[in-house]
Amino acid sequence: MASERREPHSSRDAVVCRRVSKVWAAGTARAHEALRDIDLDVAPGEFVVFLGPSGCGKSTLLYLIAGLEPATGGEIWSFHDRIAAPSPERSLIFQETSLFPWLAVWQNVSFGLSLKGVPDGERRSIARAALQRVGLAEAFDKRPDELSGGMRQRVAVARALAMRPKVLLMDEPFAALDVQTRQKMQDFLLDVWRDSGASVLFVTHHIDEAVALADRIVVFTARPGRIKTVVRNDLPRPRDPFSPGSERLRRELTELLRDEVDRAFAEQEALA
C-alpha cells in the first residue's frame, strides 16, 4: 500500500502525518524532493522503525516530526498539537551523541533542563534517576571521553529521557557500534522503552535491527521517499533472531527493499 490513510485522526495519537512532503532548497537550482505524500499514524507507546535505502527521506521525516524543519506540504500532529517548533515532549537522538566533552555526564544529561532554568539540585536529582534508568549511575561525575561508545549512547538516551518525552526520535543511534555492542544496545533500548511508555520512531538501514525492535516497520521507497508499505511485526518478545518467524520477516523485508535499493543506486550513479 502506498501509505496509511486514516482520517480523521485521534488527538490521542502520538504522531500523525497527513500528506507530508519536503523539498530541500525549494525555489533554487539545487531543489530536490525528499518526501512525498506521507500519511502515517503512530499510537502512544508504539515502537515504529523507518526502513529504506540511503537518501529516501527517513531522517528528514524525523526532523520534521521533531519540529527542527518545516514541512513543504501537509501537516504533522503530536497528540492534540500541530507541530510547528521543537518541544521537550519530542526528543531526537542522533547517530553522533553530541555530548559536550567539557561537562560531566550528569551535566550533559541535564543540559536541556538547565536551558529551562531548572535549579541545580533538581537537575542533579533528575540526571541521577535518568542515569540509573540506563544503567550508568556510576558514571555520574565522569567525562564523556572516559566512556565507551555504547556508554556514550546510553548517556544520550538518558539526556533525552531527562526531558520526559512522550515521543523518542532516534536517527540510526547504533550505526557506529560493533555488532556485539549494537545487540546489547538494542536489548537495553527495549527495556528503557517499556519502562518509559514513550512512543519510539527509529531510523535504520539494517533489516535485522528492524526485526529485533519494531512493532511496525515503515518501508520507504527510493527518493522521493514515500511509504511503500507498513509491515506489522507480531513476533513475541524477547525475539529469537534465528526463529522461522524472524527469517520469514527478513526475507519479506529484503524483497520489499530490493527494487528500492536498486533505484537509489541508479540515481546516485546518474548524479555522479
N, C-alpha and C positions, 0 to 999 in steps of 0.2 A: 504494500500500500504506500502511496506517496507521502502521506502524513496522517497524524491523528487529528481528526476534526470532531470536537465535542463541544457544541455551543448550546446554550450559554454556559460559561464556566462557573464553578463554585468559588465563593470567596474563601472557602476553606482550603483550596489548593495551594500548595507551597510555591509552585511556579506554573504560570500559564503563558504560553506563546501563541499568538494569533497572527498568521500571515506575516511573520517577521522576515525582513530582508536587510542586508547590509551591503553597501557599496563603499569600498575604501577609495579615498581620493576622488570622490564624486565631482563631476564637472571639470576634471582635468584630463590631460592626455594619459595620465597614469591610472585612471579609474579602472577598477576591476571588481566584479561582483563576487562577494564571498559567500553570501547566504541568500536563498530564495524561498519565500513562501513556507516558513517553518511554523507548523502547528504542533504543539506538544503540551500535555498536562502532566505535572508531577505531584503525586499525593504527599501529604505530610508523612515523614518518616520513611519515605521510599528511597532506595538506592538505585540510581539510574546511571548507566555507563554510556558515554558517547564513543562510538567506534567508527573509524573510517580512514581513508587514505590521507596522506600528508596534504595540507593545503585545502581541505574540504570545508573549513569553517567551524570545526568543533570548538577550538579555543575562542574564536570570535564570538560564538554564541554564549560561552561562559562570561566573557567580558560584558556583553550586552545585559545578561541577567544580573551581573554584579553591579551594573549601573556605571561602569567605567567608560562606556562608549554609547552613544545614542544609536538606535536602530534607524536605518534609512526609511523603512516602511514597517507597518504593523504595530502591534502593542505587546508589551510584556507586563504581566502582573505577578505579584507575590502576595499571597493571601488576599487581603482586601485592597492593597495599594498598587497603583500603576507605577512601574519602575521608571524613575527619571533621574536618579542620582544614586551614589553608593549609600549603603545602610549597614549598620552593625549587625542587622538581622541576617545579612548575606555576607559570609566571609570567603575570600578567594585565596587559595593556596597554590603557588606557582611551582614549577619544576625546580627552580632555584629557591632556596629557603629565604634569601634576602634578610638574613639576620644581621644586626649591627655588631661588628666584631668588638667594638669598644664597650659594649654593655654586657652586664652579667645576664645569664639565662633568664632569671626572673624578670629583669628589666625589659628584655626582648619580649617576653610573654605578655607583659602588662603595658606594652608601649601604646597600644590603642586606647587603653584606659587612661593613660597619662594625658593624651590629647583631649579626652573628655573631662579632664580636671578631677579625676578620682583621687582622693587623698592617698598618700604613700602607704600608710598602714593597710588600707583596704586593698590597694593594688598588690601588696605582698601576699595578703591572705588569698586573693583570687588566683594569683600566679601559682602559689603553692598547691592549691586544690587542683588547678589545671595540670600541673606537672605530675602530681600524684596520679591523676587520671590516665596519663600516658606513660606511667612507669618511670619517671625521671625526677622524683623528688630529691634524689641525692645530687642532682646537677644544679640545684637552685642558685648557687653563687659562682658557678663556673662560667668561663667564657666560651663562646661557640667554637673556637679553634681547639678546645680541649675535648671536643666530642667527635664521634664518628659520623659518617654521612647519614646513616639511619637514625642516629640520635638527634642530629640537627633537624631532620624532617619531623621527628616527633615533637621537637620544640616548636616548629612551625605550626603543627596541628594544635599544640597547647595554646599558642598565641591566638589562633582562630577560636578555639573553644572558650578562651577567657572573655570573649565578647558575647558569649551565649547566643550564637547564631541559630536561626531556625533553618537556614539553608547553608550547606557547606559545599563550596565550589572548588574542585581540585583539578588542576591542569597538569596532567602527567607527573604527579608528585614523586613517583618512584622510578622514573625513567633512567636516572643516573646511577641507580644502585645495582649491585651484583645480584645474580639470580636468587641466591640464598637469602640475602637481606631483603630483597623485594618480597619474597614469600612471607617472611616474618612480618614485614610491614603491612602486608595485606591482612594477615590474621589480626594484627594489632588494630588496624583501622576498623575492621568489622566489630571488634569489641567496643571501641570508642563510639562507633555509630549506634550500636544497640543501647549503650548507656545514655547517649546524648539525646536520642529521639529526633535528631535533625534529619532533614532530607539531604541526600548527597547526590551531586551531579559530578561525575568523574570522567575525565577525558583520558583515553588511552589509544595506542596503536596495537596493543597486544591482545590477541584473541583469548589467550589463556587467562589473562588478568580479568577480562570481561566475564568469562565463565565463572571465575572464582568469586567475584564480588557482586554482580548485578542482580537486582530483582527484574529489571528490564534493560535491554540493550538496544539503543537507538543507533541504527546503521545509516550512515550518511553516504550520499553519492559523491563522486568527484565534483570539483568546483564547476559551477556554483553549488555550494552544499545545499542539498535538500534531504528530507528524510526518506530514505528508500523503503525502510520497514522498521517496525519495532518488534523485537523478539522477547517474549516473556521467558524468564529463567526460573522455573519452579523446582530446580534441583534442591534437595534438602541440605541444610547446613548442620554441621560442618561438611564441606563438599570434598568428595574424593576426586582428584583430578584425573584418575585413571579409570573411573567408573564408565560403564557403557553410555550412561546419560551424558556425562561430560564429553565423551568422544563424539557422540551424535551432534551435540550442540556446537562443538568446534568445527565439525565438518559443514554444518549448516551455515555458520558464520563465514567460513572460508569461501564457500561457494557464493554467498551474497556479496562478498568483497572483491572477488576475483576480477570481474569486469571493471569495477570502480578503480581498483589499483592500476589496471592496465591503462585506463583512460587518463588517470592522473600522471602516470609516467610519460605517456604520449604527449600530454600537454606540456610537461616540463621540458621534454626534449625539443619540442617545437619552439618554446621560448628561448632555449639555449642556442 
